[in-house]
């Protein structure tokens, strides 16, 4: 088992990575817990619900299942309120523990519910998609979407633990694997040139879920994210670089309607657009723009963005957490492994949109 430690002002906790971690979920539940609520969706529940609940039942605590609708389009207040309805109906108190069993949507909503139910209860992340394992389950960012912007309403709230069972990846569609790999390669692009080069060499192994390659990719991604989160828990500076490609990517998701593209697909395409903008305004080598496009293609993500119209693109990107005083700030790169936050001239952004959309 690989263990990555996360150390933030809001909490210190382990990320445990190994096959079969679903059968050991009881290890993450504190002895003083009064009840456990497993928040999941019907798709994941059919695959892993009984197995997870059997492990949690070994604690001797009451185990409640809460199923939410499946999909990014349901990451909203209405679905979130279903969690509160169940917790209150079954009278779970402030010593209960929530368990997020699912992908990024379930993890984000469960974490947000835990942050605000009775002003804060404990929760455990059990991510079942590659994207959630390497990104959204780590670092304590929780949120729901708003029709005008993605993840605009939420809280920073750290879990007790992150339990990553690598076996669950075998039931994911190939498209979900590709979406998760977009977040994997992002870490190399912004923080670790050696890891980036390793991803270039091992792209096909990663898509094929080679056990050694995928285990290393998950561990290294979690290590890199933990380093950043430990230095900047609340995204006041350094942590913002983890949003490479997200300003463009979130605009794709909102513009097409949540769920039309997977989050990782939008981020992968957004990284190509960010690389193009970096070349135009930050000196990022043109040869490396080609490398970014080639690797995003190699992992199976799109590299041509939808043509929403430049004005619509800019409107959508204005509704971004990195926008300050009406000025859109992008994560850009000077070179592979070195990222920064800065604004870009609107004409440069329009030029990138003109050559990256269709």
TORKOL-4160 file (C-alpha; in steps of 0.2 Angstrom, whole numbers, padded with zeros to 4 digits, m for minus):
358
<pt num="1" X="0000" Y="0000" Z="0000"/>
<pt num="2" X="0006" Y="0018" Z="m0004"/>
<pt num="3" X="0002" Y="0031" Z="0008"/>
<pt num="4" X="0003" Y="0050" Z="0005"/>
<pt num="5" X="0001" Y="0062" Z="0019"/>
<pt num="6" X="m0008" Y="0078" Z="0017"/>
<pt num="7" X="m0004" Y="0092" Z="0030"/>
<pt num="8" X="m0014" Y="0108" Z="0030"/>
<pt num="9" X="m0020" Y="0120" Z="0043"/>
<pt num="10" X="m0038" Y="0113" Z="0040"/>
<pt num="11" X="m0032" Y="0095" Z="0044"/>
<pt num="12" X="m0019" Y="0081" Z="0042"/>
<pt num="13" X="m0024" Y="0065" Z="0034"/>
<pt num="14" X="m0018" Y="0050" Z="0024"/>
<pt num="15" X="m0021" Y="0045" Z="0006"/>
<pt num="16" X="m0021" Y="0027" Z="0006"/>
<pt num="17" X="m0018" Y="0019" Z="m0012"/>
<pt num="18" X="m0020" Y="0000" Z="m0014"/>
<pt num="19" X="m0030" Y="m0013" Z="m0022"/>
<pt num="20" X="m0044" Y="m0019" Z="m0011"/>
<pt num="21" X="m0046" Y="m0003" Z="0000"/>
<pt num="22" X="m0065" Y="m0004" Z="m0001"/>
<pt num="23" X="m0064" Y="m0019" Z="0011"/>
<pt num="24" X="m0055" Y="m0009" Z="0024"/>
<pt num="25" X="m0065" Y="0007" Z="0025"/>
<pt num="26" X="m0069" Y="0003" Z="0043"/>
<pt num="27" X="m0051" Y="0008" Z="0047"/>
<pt num="28" X="m0055" Y="0026" Z="0043"/>
<pt num="29" X="m0070" Y="0028" Z="0055"/>
<pt num="30" X="m0066" Y="0035" Z="0072"/>
<pt num="31" X="m0071" Y="0025" Z="0087"/>
<pt num="32" X="m0083" Y="0039" Z="0093"/>
<pt num="33" X="m0093" Y="0040" Z="0077"/>
<pt num="34" X="m0112" Y="0038" Z="0081"/>
<pt num="35" X="m0117" Y="0033" Z="0063"/>
<pt num="36" X="m0111" Y="0032" Z="0045"/>
<pt num="37" X="m0120" Y="0039" Z="0030"/>
<pt num="38" X="m0113" Y="0033" Z="0013"/>
<pt num="39" X="m0117" Y="0045" Z="0000"/>
<pt num="40" X="m0116" Y="0038" Z="m0018"/>
<pt num="41" X="m0126" Y="0036" Z="m0034"/>
<pt num="42" X="m0136" Y="0022" Z="m0042"/>
<pt num="43" X="m0122" Y="0017" Z="m0054"/>
<pt num="44" X="m0108" Y="0016" Z="m0040"/>
<pt num="45" X="m0120" Y="0008" Z="m0028"/>
<pt num="46" X="m0124" Y="m0006" Z="m0039"/>
<pt num="47" X="m0106" Y="m0010" Z="m0041"/>
<pt num="48" X="m0099" Y="m0006" Z="m0024"/>
<pt num="49" X="m0112" Y="m0001" Z="m0012"/>
<pt num="50" X="m0115" Y="m0018" Z="m0003"/>
<pt num="51" X="m0096" Y="m0021" Z="m0002"/>
<pt num="52" X="m0092" Y="m0004" Z="0006"/>
<pt num="53" X="m0107" Y="m0005" Z="0018"/>
<pt num="54" X="m0101" Y="m0022" Z="0024"/>
<pt num="55" X="m0084" Y="m0015" Z="0028"/>
<pt num="56" X="m0091" Y="0000" Z="0037"/>
<pt num="57" X="m0103" Y="m0012" Z="0047"/>
<pt num="58" X="m0088" Y="m0020" Z="0055"/>
<pt num="59" X="m0087" Y="m0004" Z="0065"/>
<pt num="60" X="m0103" Y="m0008" Z="0074"/>
<pt num="61" X="m0111" Y="0008" Z="0069"/>
<pt num="62" X="m0127" Y="0011" Z="0060"/>
<pt num="63" X="m0124" Y="0013" Z="0041"/>
<pt num="64" X="m0136" Y="0023" Z="0031"/>
<pt num="65" X="m0136" Y="0024" Z="0012"/>
<pt num="66" X="m0140" Y="0040" Z="0003"/>
<pt num="67" X="m0141" Y="0039" Z="m0016"/>
<pt num="68" X="m0141" Y="0055" Z="m0027"/>
<pt num="69" X="m0144" Y="0056" Z="m0046"/>
<pt num="70" X="m0129" Y="0052" Z="m0057"/>
<pt num="71" X="m0121" Y="0065" Z="m0067"/>
<pt num="72" X="m0113" Y="0082" Z="m0067"/>
<pt num="73" X="m0130" Y="0090" Z="m0071"/>
<pt num="74" X="m0136" Y="0085" Z="m0054"/>
<pt num="75" X="m0122" Y="0093" Z="m0044"/>
<pt num="76" X="m0134" Y="0107" Z="m0038"/>
<pt num="77" X="m0143" Y="0113" Z="m0023"/>
<pt num="78" X="m0158" Y="0101" Z="m0026"/>
<pt num="79" X="m0147" Y="0086" Z="m0025"/>
<pt num="80" X="m0137" Y="0093" Z="m0010"/>
<pt num="81" X="m0153" Y="0095" Z="m0001"/>
<pt num="82" X="m0157" Y="0076" Z="m0003"/>
<pt num="83" X="m0142" Y="0073" Z="0008"/>
<pt num="84" X="m0149" Y="0085" Z="0022"/>
<pt num="85" X="m0166" Y="0078" Z="0021"/>
<pt num="86" X="m0159" Y="0060" Z="0024"/>
<pt num="87" X="m0147" Y="0065" Z="0038"/>
<pt num="88" X="m0161" Y="0075" Z="0047"/>
<pt num="89" X="m0175" Y="0062" Z="0044"/>
<pt num="90" X="m0163" Y="0048" Z="0052"/>
<pt num="91" X="m0158" Y="0060" Z="0065"/>
<pt num="92" X="m0139" Y="0059" Z="0062"/>
<pt num="93" X="m0130" Y="0070" Z="0075"/>
<pt num="94" X="m0114" Y="0080" Z="0074"/>
<pt num="95" X="m0103" Y="0064" Z="0078"/>
<pt num="96" X="m0109" Y="0055" Z="0062"/>
<pt num="97" X="m0097" Y="0052" Z="0048"/>
<pt num="98" X="m0101" Y="0054" Z="0030"/>
<pt num="99" X="m0093" Y="0043" Z="0017"/>
<pt num="100" X="m0092" Y="0049" Z="m0001"/>
<pt num="101" X="m0092" Y="0034" Z="m0012"/>
<pt num="102" X="m0091" Y="0039" Z="m0030"/>
<pt num="103" X="m0083" Y="0051" Z="m0042"/>
<pt num="104" X="m0080" Y="0070" Z="m0041"/>
<pt num="105" X="m0098" Y="0075" Z="m0041"/>
<pt num="106" X="m0102" Y="0064" Z="m0026"/>
<pt num="107" X="m0085" Y="0069" Z="m0017"/>
<pt num="108" X="m0088" Y="0087" Z="m0020"/>
<pt num="109" X="m0107" Y="0087" Z="m0014"/>
<pt num="110" X="m0103" Y="0075" Z="0001"/>
<pt num="111" X="m0089" Y="0086" Z="0007"/>
<pt num="112" X="m0099" Y="0102" Z="0005"/>
<pt num="113" X="m0113" Y="0093" Z="0015"/>
<pt num="114" X="m0101" Y="0088" Z="0028"/>
<pt num="115" X="m0094" Y="0106" Z="0029"/>
<pt num="116" X="m0111" Y="0114" Z="0033"/>
<pt num="117" X="m0122" Y="0100" Z="0041"/>
<pt num="118" X="m0123" Y="0105" Z="0060"/>
<pt num="119" X="m0109" Y="0117" Z="0055"/>
<pt num="120" X="m0097" Y="0103" Z="0051"/>
<pt num="121" X="m0096" Y="0084" Z="0053"/>
<pt num="122" X="m0082" Y="0072" Z="0048"/>
<pt num="123" X="m0081" Y="0064" Z="0031"/>
<pt num="124" X="m0071" Y="0051" Z="0021"/>
<pt num="125" X="m0067" Y="0052" Z="0003"/>
<pt num="126" X="m0068" Y="0035" Z="m0007"/>
<pt num="127" X="m0066" Y="0041" Z="m0025"/>
<pt num="128" X="m0071" Y="0028" Z="m0038"/>
<pt num="129" X="m0065" Y="0037" Z="m0054"/>
<pt num="130" X="m0047" Y="0041" Z="m0059"/>
<pt num="131" X="m0051" Y="0059" Z="m0060"/>
<pt num="132" X="m0057" Y="0060" Z="m0042"/>
<pt num="133" X="m0043" Y="0049" Z="m0036"/>
<pt num="134" X="m0029" Y="0060" Z="m0042"/>
<pt num="135" X="m0038" Y="0077" Z="m0041"/>
<pt num="136" X="m0055" Y="0081" Z="m0033"/>
<pt num="137" X="m0054" Y="0070" Z="m0018"/>
<pt num="138" X="m0038" Y="0077" Z="m0012"/>
<pt num="139" X="m0036" Y="0095" Z="m0004"/>
<pt num="140" X="m0053" Y="0098" Z="0003"/>
<pt num="141" X="m0061" Y="0108" Z="m0011"/>
<pt num="142" X="m0080" Y="0105" Z="m0010"/>
<pt num="143" X="m0094" Y="0114" Z="m0020"/>
<pt num="144" X="m0110" Y="0113" Z="m0030"/>
<pt num="145" X="m0112" Y="0121" Z="m0047"/>
<pt num="146" X="m0123" Y="0136" Z="m0051"/>
<pt num="147" X="m0131" Y="0139" Z="m0069"/>
<pt num="148" X="m0119" Y="0154" Z="m0071"/>
<pt num="149" X="m0103" Y="0145" Z="m0065"/>
<pt num="150" X="m0095" Y="0129" Z="m0060"/>
<pt num="151" X="m0090" Y="0126" Z="m0042"/>
<pt num="152" X="m0094" Y="0144" Z="m0037"/>
<pt num="153" X="m0103" Y="0139" Z="m0021"/>
<pt num="154" X="m0093" Y="0128" Z="m0009"/>
<pt num="155" X="m0081" Y="0127" Z="0005"/>
<pt num="156" X="m0063" Y="0122" Z="0009"/>
<pt num="157" X="m0066" Y="0107" Z="0021"/>
<pt num="158" X="m0053" Y="0093" Z="0023"/>
<pt num="159" X="m0058" Y="0074" Z="0025"/>
<pt num="160" X="m0053" Y="0062" Z="0038"/>
<pt num="161" X="m0044" Y="0051" Z="0025"/>
<pt num="162" X="m0044" Y="0047" Z="0006"/>
<pt num="163" X="m0046" Y="0029" Z="0002"/>
<pt num="164" X="m0041" Y="0024" Z="m0016"/>
<pt num="165" X="m0045" Y="0007" Z="m0022"/>
<pt num="166" X="m0036" Y="0005" Z="m0038"/>
<pt num="167" X="m0046" Y="m0011" Z="m0043"/>
<pt num="168" X="m0062" Y="0000" Z="m0046"/>
<pt num="169" X="m0054" Y="0008" Z="m0061"/>
<pt num="170" X="m0057" Y="m0009" Z="m0070"/>
<pt num="171" X="m0075" Y="m0005" Z="m0071"/>
<pt num="172" X="m0073" Y="0012" Z="m0079"/>
<pt num="173" X="m0077" Y="0016" Z="m0097"/>
<pt num="174" X="m0062" Y="0021" Z="m0107"/>
<pt num="175" X="m0068" Y="0039" Z="m0109"/>
<pt num="176" X="m0068" Y="0041" Z="m0090"/>
<pt num="177" X="m0050" Y="0034" Z="m0089"/>
<pt num="178" X="m0045" Y="0047" Z="m0102"/>
<pt num="179" X="m0053" Y="0061" Z="m0093"/>
<pt num="180" X="m0044" Y="0056" Z="m0077"/>
<pt num="181" X="m0027" Y="0056" Z="m0086"/>
<pt num="182" X="m0030" Y="0074" Z="m0091"/>
<pt num="183" X="m0028" Y="0078" Z="m0073"/>
<pt num="184" X="m0013" Y="0067" Z="m0071"/>
<pt num="185" X="m0003" Y="0075" Z="m0085"/>
<pt num="186" X="m0007" Y="0092" Z="m0078"/>
<pt num="187" X="0003" Y="0089" Z="m0063"/>
<pt num="188" X="0019" Y="0086" Z="m0074"/>
<pt num="189" X="0015" Y="0101" Z="m0085"/>
<pt num="190" X="0014" Y="0113" Z="m0070"/>
<pt num="191" X="0026" Y="0105" Z="m0057"/>
<pt num="192" X="0037" Y="0091" Z="m0063"/>
<pt num="193" X="0045" Y="0090" Z="m0080"/>
<pt num="194" X="0052" Y="0072" Z="m0076"/>
<pt num="195" X="0034" Y="0066" Z="m0073"/>
<pt num="196" X="0028" Y="0074" Z="m0088"/>
<pt num="197" X="0041" Y="0065" Z="m0099"/>
<pt num="198" X="0037" Y="0049" Z="m0090"/>
<pt num="199" X="0018" Y="0052" Z="m0095"/>
<pt num="200" X="0023" Y="0055" Z="m0113"/>
<pt num="201" X="0033" Y="0038" Z="m0113"/>
<pt num="202" X="0019" Y="0028" Z="m0104"/>
<pt num="203" X="0003" Y="0036" Z="m0111"/>
<pt num="204" X="m0003" Y="0019" Z="m0119"/>
<pt num="205" X="0001" Y="0010" Z="m0103"/>
<pt num="206" X="m0009" Y="0022" Z="m0093"/>
<pt num="207" X="m0024" Y="0021" Z="m0105"/>
<pt num="208" X="m0023" Y="0002" Z="m0104"/>
<pt num="209" X="m0023" Y="0003" Z="m0085"/>
<pt num="210" X="m0006" Y="m0006" Z="m0083"/>
<pt num="211" X="m0006" Y="m0009" Z="m0064"/>
<pt num="212" X="0012" Y="m0003" Z="m0061"/>
<pt num="213" X="0010" Y="0012" Z="m0072"/>
<pt num="214" X="m0007" Y="0018" Z="m0065"/>
<pt num="215" X="m0002" Y="0015" Z="m0047"/>
<pt num="216" X="0014" Y="0026" Z="m0050"/>
<pt num="217" X="0003" Y="0039" Z="m0059"/>
<pt num="218" X="m0010" Y="0040" Z="m0045"/>
<pt num="219" X="0004" Y="0041" Z="m0031"/>
<pt num="220" X="0014" Y="0054" Z="m0040"/>
<pt num="221" X="m0001" Y="0065" Z="m0044"/>
<pt num="222" X="m0007" Y="0064" Z="m0025"/>
<pt num="223" X="0011" Y="0068" Z="m0019"/>
<pt num="224" X="0012" Y="0084" Z="m0030"/>
<pt num="225" X="m0006" Y="0090" Z="m0026"/>
<pt num="226" X="m0002" Y="0087" Z="m0007"/>
<pt num="227" X="0014" Y="0097" Z="m0008"/>
<pt num="228" X="0004" Y="0112" Z="m0016"/>
<pt num="229" X="m0011" Y="0111" Z="m0004"/>
<pt num="230" X="0000" Y="0110" Z="0011"/>
<pt num="231" X="0008" Y="0127" Z="0006"/>
<pt num="232" X="m0008" Y="0135" Z="0001"/>
<pt num="233" X="m0024" Y="0127" Z="0007"/>
<pt num="234" X="m0036" Y="0140" Z="0002"/>
<pt num="235" X="m0030" Y="0144" Z="m0015"/>
<pt num="236" X="m0024" Y="0162" Z="m0011"/>
<pt num="237" X="m0008" Y="0160" Z="m0022"/>
<pt num="238" X="0001" Y="0144" Z="m0027"/>
<pt num="239" X="m0013" Y="0132" Z="m0027"/>
<pt num="240" X="m0021" Y="0142" Z="m0041"/>
<pt num="241" X="m0009" Y="0134" Z="m0053"/>
<pt num="242" X="m0018" Y="0118" Z="m0051"/>
<pt num="243" X="m0031" Y="0126" Z="m0062"/>
<pt num="244" X="m0021" Y="0125" Z="m0078"/>
<pt num="245" X="m0034" Y="0123" Z="m0092"/>
<pt num="246" X="m0048" Y="0125" Z="m0080"/>
<pt num="247" X="m0053" Y="0143" Z="m0086"/>
<pt num="248" X="m0055" Y="0137" Z="m0103"/>
<pt num="249" X="m0062" Y="0120" Z="m0098"/>
<pt num="250" X="m0075" Y="0127" Z="m0086"/>
<pt num="251" X="m0082" Y="0138" Z="m0100"/>
<pt num="252" X="m0083" Y="0123" Z="m0111"/>
<pt num="253" X="m0093" Y="0114" Z="m0098"/>
<pt num="254" X="m0105" Y="0128" Z="m0094"/>
<pt num="255" X="m0107" Y="0133" Z="m0112"/>
<pt num="256" X="m0112" Y="0116" Z="m0118"/>
<pt num="257" X="m0121" Y="0111" Z="m0103"/>
<pt num="258" X="m0114" Y="0102" Z="m0088"/>
<pt num="259" X="m0111" Y="0083" Z="m0093"/>
<pt num="260" X="m0110" Y="0086" Z="m0112"/>
<pt num="261" X="m0091" Y="0084" Z="m0110"/>
<pt num="262" X="m0083" Y="0076" Z="m0095"/>
<pt num="263" X="m0073" Y="0088" Z="m0084"/>
<pt num="264" X="m0057" Y="0080" Z="m0088"/>
<pt num="265" X="m0060" Y="0081" Z="m0107"/>
<pt num="266" X="m0064" Y="0099" Z="m0105"/>
<pt num="267" X="m0048" Y="0102" Z="m0094"/>
<pt num="268" X="m0037" Y="0092" Z="m0107"/>
<pt num="269" X="m0043" Y="0103" Z="m0121"/>
<pt num="270" X="m0042" Y="0118" Z="m0110"/>
<pt num="271" X="m0023" Y="0114" Z="m0107"/>
<pt num="272" X="m0020" Y="0114" Z="m0126"/>
<pt num="273" X="m0028" Y="0132" Z="m0126"/>
<pt num="274" X="m0018" Y="0137" Z="m0111"/>
<pt num="275" X="m0002" Y="0131" Z="m0119"/>
<pt num="276" X="m0007" Y="0141" Z="m0135"/>
<pt num="277" X="m0010" Y="0157" Z="m0125"/>
<pt num="278" X="0006" Y="0154" Z="m0115"/>
<pt num="279" X="0016" Y="0153" Z="m0131"/>
<pt num="280" X="0008" Y="0170" Z="m0137"/>
<pt num="281" X="0010" Y="0180" Z="m0121"/>
<pt num="282" X="0022" Y="0171" Z="m0109"/>
<pt num="283" X="0036" Y="0164" Z="m0120"/>
<pt num="284" X="0031" Y="0145" Z="m0119"/>
<pt num="285" X="0041" Y="0136" Z="m0133"/>
<pt num="286" X="0030" Y="0132" Z="m0148"/>
<pt num="287" X="0038" Y="0115" Z="m0149"/>
<pt num="288" X="0031" Y="0112" Z="m0131"/>
<pt num="289" X="0014" Y="0117" Z="m0137"/>
<pt num="290" X="0015" Y="0103" Z="m0149"/>
<pt num="291" X="0020" Y="0091" Z="m0135"/>
<pt num="292" X="0005" Y="0096" Z="m0125"/>
<pt num="293" X="m0007" Y="0094" Z="m0140"/>
<pt num="294" X="0001" Y="0077" Z="m0144"/>
<pt num="295" X="0000" Y="0070" Z="m0126"/>
<pt num="296" X="m0018" Y="0076" Z="m0124"/>
<pt num="297" X="m0022" Y="0067" Z="m0140"/>
<pt num="298" X="m0012" Y="0052" Z="m0134"/>
<pt num="299" X="m0022" Y="0050" Z="m0118"/>
<pt num="300" X="m0039" Y="0051" Z="m0128"/>
<pt num="301" X="m0045" Y="0068" Z="m0124"/>
<pt num="302" X="m0051" Y="0081" Z="m0137"/>
<pt num="303" X="m0039" Y="0095" Z="m0143"/>
<pt num="304" X="m0052" Y="0106" Z="m0152"/>
<pt num="305" X="m0064" Y="0116" Z="m0142"/>
<pt num="306" X="m0082" Y="0119" Z="m0147"/>
<pt num="307" X="m0086" Y="0136" Z="m0156"/>
<pt num="308" X="m0096" Y="0145" Z="m0143"/>
<pt num="309" X="m0093" Y="0162" Z="m0151"/>
<pt num="310" X="m0078" Y="0173" Z="m0144"/>
<pt num="311" X="m0090" Y="0184" Z="m0134"/>
<pt num="312" X="m0099" Y="0170" Z="m0126"/>
<pt num="313" X="m0082" Y="0162" Z="m0122"/>
<pt num="314" X="m0076" Y="0178" Z="m0113"/>
<pt num="315" X="m0093" Y="0180" Z="m0104"/>
<pt num="316" X="m0091" Y="0162" Z="m0097"/>
<pt num="317" X="m0073" Y="0164" Z="m0092"/>
<pt num="318" X="m0077" Y="0180" Z="m0082"/>
<pt num="319" X="m0087" Y="0169" Z="m0070"/>
<pt num="320" X="m0071" Y="0160" Z="m0064"/>
<pt num="321" X="m0064" Y="0160" Z="m0046"/>
<pt num="322" X="m0048" Y="0167" Z="m0052"/>
<pt num="323" X="m0056" Y="0183" Z="m0060"/>
<pt num="324" X="m0051" Y="0198" Z="m0050"/>
<pt num="325" X="m0059" Y="0215" Z="m0052"/>
<pt num="326" X="m0067" Y="0210" Z="m0068"/>
<pt num="327" X="m0050" Y="0204" Z="m0075"/>
<pt num="328" X="m0048" Y="0186" Z="m0080"/>
<pt num="329" X="m0032" Y="0178" Z="m0074"/>
<pt num="330" X="m0026" Y="0162" Z="m0082"/>
<pt num="331" X="m0014" Y="0149" Z="m0077"/>
<pt num="332" X="0000" Y="0150" Z="m0090"/>
<pt num="333" X="0017" Y="0142" Z="m0092"/>
<pt num="334" X="0035" Y="0149" Z="m0096"/>
<pt num="335" X="0041" Y="0131" Z="m0098"/>
<pt num="336" X="0035" Y="0113" Z="m0094"/>
<pt num="337" X="0036" Y="0112" Z="m0075"/>
<pt num="338" X="0034" Y="0131" Z="m0072"/>
<pt num="339" X="0017" Y="0139" Z="m0071"/>
<pt num="340" X="0011" Y="0156" Z="m0066"/>
<pt num="341" X="m0005" Y="0166" Z="m0064"/>
<pt num="342" X="m0007" Y="0181" Z="m0075"/>
<pt num="343" X="m0019" Y="0191" Z="m0085"/>
<pt num="344" X="m0018" Y="0191" Z="m0104"/>
<pt num="345" X="m0024" Y="0204" Z="m0117"/>
<pt num="346" X="m0041" Y="0201" Z="m0124"/>
<pt num="347" X="m0035" Y="0201" Z="m0142"/>
<pt num="348" X="m0023" Y="0187" Z="m0138"/>
<pt num="349" X="m0036" Y="0177" Z="m0130"/>
<pt num="350" X="m0048" Y="0180" Z="m0145"/>
<pt num="351" X="m0034" Y="0174" Z="m0156"/>
<pt num="352" X="m0031" Y="0158" Z="m0147"/>
<pt num="353" X="m0050" Y="0155" Z="m0147"/>
<pt num="354" X="m0050" Y="0158" Z="m0166"/>
<pt num="355" X="m0037" Y="0144" Z="m0169"/>
<pt num="356" X="m0043" Y="0131" Z="m0156"/>
<pt num="357" X="m0061" Y="0131" Z="m0158"/>
<pt num="358" X="m0072" Y="0123" Z="m0172"/>
